[in-house]
Amino acid sequence: MNEARLPLSGNLATTPSRRSSPASLTLGLLMLAGLLALILLAQRLPPALWMQAAWQPAADDMPQLVFHFSLLPRLLMALLCGAILALAGTLMQQVLRNPLASPTTLGVASGAQLGLLVATLWAPWLLDLGREWVALVGGALATALVFALAWRRGLAPLTLILAGLVVTLYLSALNTSLMLIQQQDMNAVFIWGSGSLSQNSWQGLQFLLPRLAVVLLLLAPLLRPLALLELDDNGARSLGVPLRSLRLITLALAVYLAAAVVSTVGVIGFIGLAAPALVRLLGARRFNQRLLWSPLLGAGLLSCTDLGIQLLAGPLAELLPTGAATALLGAPLLLWLLPRLNLPAGQPAARSQVLAPRRDRPLPLLLALFAAFLVATGLALAIGQGVDGWDWRVSDAQLFDWRWPRVMAAAAAGCMLALAGCLIQRLTGNPMASPEVLGISAGAAMGLIALLFLLPVSTLALQLGLGGLGAGLTLLLIVAISHRSGFAPERVLLIGISITALFDALQVILLAGGDPRGQNLLSWMSGSTYFVGPGQALGVGFCSIVLLLAALPLCRWLELLPLGDGSSRSLGVPLVRSRMLLLGLAALLTAGATLVIGPLSFIGLLAPHLARLLGLVRARSQLLGAALLGALVMVLADWLGRNLLFPAQLPAGLLASLVGGAYFMLCLRRH
């Protein structure tokens, strides 16, 4: 395989202010962190006892012990982890010439977390060899997968980051699956995985400091060659820079740093992106400047965030993961940076797949899909595992009354997500768009979560309305941000995934707060149909039929809108009204599906693609075919989730997301 030629680093479209500099912001943040630390420490222990508590705390004085073994290590750990993550992000951005590269956006953190979780559950003896090595293997494998997905596009910046964020979402789904299967201590694992800086000793600092020192020693002779990467490949090579080995070694060091942090405190999101990006915005154009100021700024950002959590949350600070709070800051930063970055998207890879022929008579295929759906429904209702193994129960009324709501809800949710995916793909002209990928499902989920926490009782109509409102507002946000880039497909997808990360961070904070509704919320977010009752199943099924019937008369618009504004307008399509109606319908479909299977399943991407591959390319036939395929896949996912690991159960939405996410990565590899 030939080495990919990396494009020159993308430039920020904004001009750095002459009045600002990395030094001013960095020193300001560090001073703020110092002030917040003094306030926090004064609240926990009188200043007169600080010296004694820091060096030799009294064994019978609990505030001094907490000061020595918890507060001080946590303060220093925030500074150290922020600096390490910012350093790793700076190295990745320099090597890849990509100002959006970071441990979070390249999947390193999620891969390291998955490696640690797998080892903890099934091979704890590996942790005795070194937690950082387990995390390093996971992070390295995730990074290799990201590079494999983006290689055919020459590791173009947008494609690389898109691949990294998709891999992150996929690995997060795997992490959630494992936590649901192994439910003991799930809450503690969940909080740690979301990035918790809570400390009860100095071991974390003693672990990270020597490893950082070793990396810095190894990095020292690479500084000059890394600075020469500001040139293009030919220029750097003419000056004697061994590009392949330099990039490999530097990336390995950056991945190791990120893995070491993840193995100690979990996933701390977006610090590795935010610090180098802000330093660049403030005028640090040279690599040596960014290498100096980015770690200091990262230390200030993370310490201020963590101190703010401790001061505002009080006793709940131990439960609120700092990583989720940094994601709340980092995701909006990524949304703000995307329109301001001049990043080449790379040349499309040559398509090797053969397009399916267009079917002029789709009715036989649609009837075959309907028959397959009926067979799958019968299978899900009649066959399953019990205490005595597999059995066939057709006449068991009690078992039937338990199964049919789940099957109906899964089928309705799959149908609605598939319809929403068809509408969005045709409306945006982006074959890789879907409610889950664009963050629309996450927006609907936030509306439903707000309803759950604000109102004790809610009706199906209220749930559908508020979920639809959340999905609709998310759609409008995507349209507003994407308008400047002309709705370029990769930028739209990045915006959607960034919005998903933002909503995920909000959900993590809600889940970590200790509310008893959190466990049910986690099961629902993962796509479980376990709690669906007959009333909700009938309501969701009715909604899916009504919304399908509402979508069919709009097929003419769906055929003409992809032709462009001029052609569509000349053929009599009311552009504003048609788009608003289609967006509203997609929002309602997404909200209805999210009610049942949560915000992540990838059915909205998978079903329209499968319908197109089967030759259903006209709008009406694709809508009907995708609806049947979505229902079929979700019914099978629900049945497999109930039986594969019996008596444990995998949520249908989560199982579908594992299949659909793999398909999305395959599409990303081919397009």
N, C-alpha and C positions, 0 to 999 in steps of 0.2 A: 504494500500500500504506500503510495507516495505521500510525502509530507504535505499537509494542507498549508496553503499560503495564506497567512493571516492578513486581513486588511489593516490599514493604519487605524490607530485608535480614534473612536468617534469623538467629535468635539462638541462641547456645550455651546448652544446657540447664544447664551447670555454672555455679556461682557462682565468680568469681575469688577466689582466696585473699587475705586481707587482709595476709598476711605476704609475699606475692610481688608483684612489679611487673615491668613490662618492663625497667626500668633494671637491676634486680638480675640477671636472667637474661642480659641483653645484655652487661653489663659482665663478668659471670662468664665468658661464652663468649669474649669478646675477650681477657680475661686468660689463659684456658686456651690460646687460639690463640697468644698471645704466648709462653707457656711452652713449648708444643710447637715453636714456631718456633726458640726459642733452643736447645732440645735438638737439633733437626734440623741447624741451622747449625753447632753445635759438633761434631756428628759428621762433618760434611763439611769443615770448615776450622777451624783454631785461632782462637779469638776475637781474638788479637793481630793477625791479618791481616784482620779483617773490614773495617775502614775503608779499607785500601788496596784490597781486592778490590771494595768497593762503588763507589769513585770512579775508581780507575785500576788495574785488575788487570794483573799482570805478564803479558806476552804469552807467556812460556815456562813459566808455571805453570798447569797444567791445572785443579787444584782452585780456583784463584782465578777462572779463566775460567768454570768451571761455576757458581761462586757468583754471579758478576756477571751472566752472560747466561741462567742457567736458574733457580737457586734464588730469587733476589730477585724477578725478574719473576713467577715462579709464585706466590710468597706474595702479592704485591700484586694479581695477577690474580684470585686466589681471593677476596680482600676486595672487589675492585671488581665482579666478576661477581655475587657474592652480593648485594651492595647493589643492583645494577641490577635483577636478577630480582625481588628483594623489592619494590622500588619499582614495577615493572611489575605485579606481583600485587596490590599495594595499590590502584593506580589502577583495575585491572579490577574488583576487588571493590567499590570505591566506586561506580563508574559503573553496574555491573550489579546492585548491591545483592545480591550473591551471595558469601557467605564461602568458597565453594569455587572461585571463579574464579581462574585463574592461567594463565601462558603454556603450561604443560603440559596442564592440564585443558581448555583451549579449543582445542587443536590448533595453536596458533601455532608452537611449537617444531618440531613435526614438519613443518608446512608449509614453514617456513623451511629446514629441512634438505633436504627434497625439492627445493625450488627451487635450492638450491646444488648438489645432486648432479646434477640435470638439466643445469644450466649447465656444470658441470665436465666432464660426459661429452660433451655435444653442442654447446654454445655457449660455449666458454671465453672468447671475446671479451667476453661480457657481464660477466664478472668484472672486466675492466679498467675498466668504468664504475663499479664499486663493489660489493664483495661484499654490503654491507649492503642495497643496493637490491634485489639479486636475492633475498636472504633476506626482505626486507620484502614483496615481491610474493608470494612463496610463503606467508608467514605471513598476509598479508591475505586471500588467496584461501581459505586454510583457515578463517580466522575467519568469512569471509562464508558459507562452506558450513555451518559450525556454526550460525550465526544463521538461515540459511534452514531448517535442519532443525527448529529450536526455535521458529520464529516463530509457528506456528499454536497453540502452547501459551502464547503471551504471554511468551516467554523466561523461563518459570518456572525457578527455580534448578536443581532436580534434572534437568529435561529438558535444560536448556542444558549442564550438566556431562556428562550422559550422551551428548549429541550430540558434545561435544568429545572425550570419551574414545574414542568409536566412530570418529570421524574420525582421531584419533591412531593407533589400531590399523590403520586402513585405509591411511593414509599410510606407516606403518611397513612394511606389507606391500609397498607400492610401492617403498619404499627398498630393501628386501631383494631384490626382483625385479631392480632395476637393478644392485645389487652382484653378484648372481649372473650376470647377463648379461655384465657387464664385470668379469671376475674378476681382472684385473691390479691389483695394489696393493689388493686387496679388504680385507685385514686392516687396513691403515693407515686406509682409509676407514671401516671398521667401528668401530675404536677412536675415531677423531675424531668420528664421528656419535653415539657414546655419551657424549660429553662428556669431552674430555681437556684438562686444564689445563697440560700440558707445554709449556714455552716454551724457545726458544733465542735470544731477543732481546727487546728492549723494544718491538717494533713493536705487539704486542697492546695494551699500555697506551696507547701513543701513538695508537692507533686509537680506543679506547673513551672515553678521558677527554674529548676535545673534543666528542664526540657527546653524552655525558652532560651536559656543561655547556650545550650548546645546548638540550637537552630541558628542563633545569631552568629556563633563562631563559624558555622558552615556557610552562612550567607555572606560573610564579610568578603571573601575573594570573588564573589559573584556580582558585587555592586556595580563595578565598571561595565562588565558585559551587559548587565540588565539596563543600565542607563543608555547603552547604545541601541537598545530595542526601540527607542524613539524614532530611529531611522526605519526605512523599509527593509525587507528581508535581504535584498541585494546589497544595500549599503552596509548593513550590519555584518553580512557574510564577508564583504570585501575588507572589513577591518579585523577579520579573524575571529568573529564570534561563532562558536559552534551552536547553531540555533537549536537543533534537535535536543542535544544533551542539556543545554542550558534550560530550555523550557521544561524538560522532563524533571530535572533536579529541582528547579524552583517550584514547580507545581507539587512535587512530592513533599517538599518542605511546608508549603502552604496547607496542603491537605493534612499533614501531620499536626500542624498547629491547631487547625480546626478540630481534628479528631481528639486531640488532647483536651481541649476545652469541653467538647461534648461529653467525653467520658467523665468529666469532673462535675459539670453543672447542668448538663443537658443542652438543648438547642436554644441558643440566644440569637434571635433573628435580626438580620438587616444591619447590625453594627458594622459588619465587614463591607457593606455597600454604602451606608450613610457617611461614615467618616471619610473615606477617600473621595467620595463625590463632593462633599462639602469643602474639603480642602482644595479640590480642583476648582470648584466654583469661586473660591476666595483667592484664586490667582496662583496657586502652586502648580505651575506647569511642568517643572522639571521633576524627574523621578526622585532625586535625592531630597528635594523639598517635601514631596508627598510621603516619602519613607520616614521623614522626621516627624512631620506634623500629624499624619493620619493616626498613628498609635496613641499619641497624646490626646487627640480629639476623641478617638474611640473610648479611651479611658474616661474622659470627662462626660461623654454622652451616657455611657452605661452606668457610671456611678451616680450621676444626677437622676437618671431614671429610677434606679434602685432605691436611692434615698427618698425620692418623692413617693414611691410606693410605701416605704416603711413609715413615713410621716403621715401620709393620708389614710392608709389602711389600718394603722394601729395593730391590734392583735391579729388581724387577718393577713398581715404582711407575709407570714410564713406560708400561707396557702396560695397567695397570688403569685404566679410565675412571672419573673422579670422578663423572660423571653417573649411572652405574649405582649407585654407592654412595649418592648422595643419593636415588635412587629406592627403595633399600632402606629408607631412613628415612622417605621421604614416603608411600609406599604404606601402611605400617602406620598412619601418622598419619591418612590419609584414612579408613581403616577405623575408627579410633578416633573420629574426628569425626562420622561419618555418624549413629550412633545419638543423638548429643548435639545435633544441629542440628534446629531446628524450621523446616523448609523447606517451603513450599507446592509441591505438584507441578503446579499449574495445571489448568485444565479440559481434558478430552480434546477433541481437534479433531474436528470433524464428519467422519464417514466418508463419503467420496465414492464408494468402490468398491461395486459390487454384489456381494453375497455369492453364491457359486456354489450352485446347488440341491443338496440332499442326494440322493445316489444310493441308491435302495432296492435296486438290483441292481448291485453294484460289480464283479462278476466280469468282464463284457466289458471294462471299463476296465483292470482288473488284467492281463488277458490281453494287451491292447494295449500296456501298459507293458512287460510281459515280452518281447513281440515286439520292441519298440523297443530294449530292453536287448540282446537277441541280435544285432540288426542292428549296434548300436554296437560290440559285442564283436567281431563279424566284421570290421567296418571297422578297428578298432584292431589286429587281428591281421594283416590282409592288406594294408593300404594304408599307405604311409609315404614319407618322403623319403630319398633316398640321394645319393651323389655325382653320380649322373646325373639327379637330379630325382625327381619323383613316380613311383612304380612300384607294381605289383600283384604280390605274391609270395605265392602260396599253398603252393607245393611246396618252398620254401626251408626245410629243417629247422633249419638253424643260426639263421636269423633268427627262426623260430617259437619255438625254445627260449629265445631272448633276450626275446621279446615277451610270451609268455603269463604268466610270473610277474608281470610288471608289471601286466598287465591284470587278472589275478585279484586281486592285492593291492589295486589301486585300487578294484575293484568291492566287495570285502569291506569295505574301510575306509569307503567311502561308505555301504554298507548299515548298518554298525554305528553310524556317527555319526548317520544318520537315525533309527535305532531309539532311540538314546540321547536325541536331541532330542525325539522323540514322548513318551517316558517323562517327561522333565523338564518339558516344557510342560504335560502333563496333571497331573502331580504338584503343580506349583507354581501352576497356573492362570494362568501367564504366557505369552502367545503369542510373546513375544520372547526367551524363555529358550532356551539351547542350551548344549551342553558347552563350546564355544569361548568364548561370551560370558560365561559364568559362571565361567570360570577352571578348570573341571574338566579340560579338555584340558591346560592348563598344569600342573595338579597331577600328572596322569599323566606328563607329560613330565619333571617333576622327579624322579619315582620312577625313570623309565628312565635319566635322566642320572646319578642316584646309583648305579644299578647299573653303568652303563658305566664310571664312574670308580673304583668300589670293587672290582669283581670283573672279572678279565681275561676270564673265559669265563662265558657265561650261556645258559640254555636258553629256549625259547619260553614254557614254563610259568612260569619264574622272572620273565621279562620281563612277562608278563601279570599275574602276582601282584603284583609290586612296583608296576607301573603302576596296577593296580586299587587298590592300597593308597593311592597318592598321590591318585588321583581321589576315592576314598572319604573320605579325610581332608579334602580340599578341600570336598566336599559337606557334611560335618558342620560345618566351619568356617562355611560360608555359612549353614547352618540356624541355628547358634548366634548369629551376629551379626544375622541377619534376624528372629529371633524377637521382638525388642523392638518392631520396627516393624510387626508383624503381616504380615510377608512382602509389604509393599507392592512392586509390580512394579518401579518405577523404582529404589528403594533396593536391591533384590536385584540388579538389573543393575549398579548402581554398585559394589556390593560385589564382584561377580564380576570386573568389569573392573579394580578395584583389586588384587585377588589376581593377576590376569594380569600387571599391571604389576610386582608384586613378584617373581613368578617370572621374568619377562623380565629383570629386573635381575640376578637370580642367574645366569641363563644367560649374560648378557653378560659377567659377571665370569669365569665359567668359560671362555668362549670367548676372552677377551682374555688369558688366562694363558700363551699360547704352547704349550699342549699340542698335540701333533700330531693328536690325535683331534678337535680343534676344528673342522677343515674338514669332516670327515665329519658331525660333529654339526650344523654349520650347514646342510648340505645336507638332512639328515634333518629338522631343525626347520622347514625351508621346505616340506616335503612331497614330497621327491623319492622316486620309486620306483626310482631307478636301481640301487640296491644290493640290491634284493630278489631273493633266490634262489628256486629251486623249493621248497626245504624250507619256508622262511618263508611263501611264498605259499600252499602247501597248508595249512600250520598256521593261518594267518589266515583262509583260506577256510573251513576246518572250524569254527573258533571262531565265525565269523559265522553259520553255519547252526545250530549248537548253541544260540547265544544267541537267535537268532530263534525257534527252537522253544520255548525257555524263556520267551520273552516272551508268546507267544500265549495260554497258559492264564491269564495275568494280566489279560486284557482286561476281565473283569467289574470288577475293582478300578479299572482305568483309566476305566471308564464312570462309576463311582459316586463316586470320591474327589473329582472337581471339584464335586460337589453340596454339599460341606461336611461337617464332622465329624459333626454331629448326624444328618443324613440318611444318611450312609454307615454310621454305627454302627447306626442303626435297621434298615438293610437287611442287616446281618450282616457288614460288612467289619471285620476286625481291624485297627484303624488303625495301631498301632505295627508289627505284623509286616508288614503290606502295604507300608507306607512304607519300612521297612528293606530288604525284599526288592527293591522297585523301585529304591531308591537304590543298592543293591549291584549290581543288574543294569546300571543306567546307568553305574556306575563301571567295571565289566568291559568293557562295550561301548566306552566312551571309551578305556580303556587299549588294547584291541585295535586300534582305529582309529589311535590315536596312535603305535603301533608302526610304522605304515606311512607315514602322511602328516603326522606332526608335530602340533603343538598348535593350529594355526590353519587353518581351512578354511571355516567357516560353513555346511557341509553340514547340520549338526545343526539349524540354523535354517531353511535354504532348503527342504529336502526335506519336512518336515512342513507347511510353509506351502503348498507347491505341491500336496501331496496334499489339503489342506483346500480349496484353491481349485478343485480338480477334483471336489469333491463327496464326497470320502472322509472323512466326519466321524465315523463310528463307529470305536471303538478298533481293532477287528481290521482293518478295511479300511484305516484310516489307517496302521497299522503296516506292512502289506504294501505299500501304495502308496508310502509314504515310503521303505521299504527299496529298492524297485525304482528309484525316482527318484534316491535317493542313489547307488546303484550306477551308474545310467546317467550321471549328471552327472560322477562321478569318472572313469569310463572315458573319456568324451569329454574331460575336462580333461587326463587323462594323454596321450591321443592328440594333442590340440592342443599341449600343452606340448612334446611330442617333435618336432613338425613345423613349428610356426609360425615359429620363428626358427632352423631347422636351419642349421648344425650345433650352434648353441647350444640349450640345453634349458631350459624353464621347468618347475619342479617342479609336479606335479599339484595338491598341496595349496595352493601359493601361487596358482596360477591360479584354483582354486576359491574361494579366499579373496577374490580381487579381485571375482569375480562375486557371491559370497555377501555380502561386505561392502557392496557397492552395494545389494543387495536389502535388507539390514538397515537401511541409511540410509533407503531408501524406506519401509520399514515404520515407522521412527521418525517420518518426516515425516507419515505418514497417521494414526498412532494418537494 
